[in-house]
Amino acid sequence: MDIRGEVVAILDEVLSLKGRASGFSLDTPLLGALPELDSMAVVALITSLEERFAFVVDDDELDGSVFASLSTLIDFVQAKLNV
């Protein structure tokens, strides 16, 4: 499974980036850098990740560091899949 590709596709879809996410590098900042990633988008993003990867995210697992960059978001998904 290409986790990075899946996460990028979900980011692009949820945030309506029209393909811009495909150009993101691992160190591309997300939260605070993408105006599209507001609090409502974070909820939609988490829901989409839960549905796509079949895991559940508890509220206490989330903080701003998860969305700091593409890399930290991918690491979070990877950790959830390895539980």
Buried (B, 14 or more C-beta within 10 A) or exposed (E): EEEBEBBBBBBBEBBEBEEBBEEBEEEBBBBEEBEEBEEEBBEBBBEBBEEEBEEEBEEEEBEEEBBBBBBBBBBBBEEBEEE
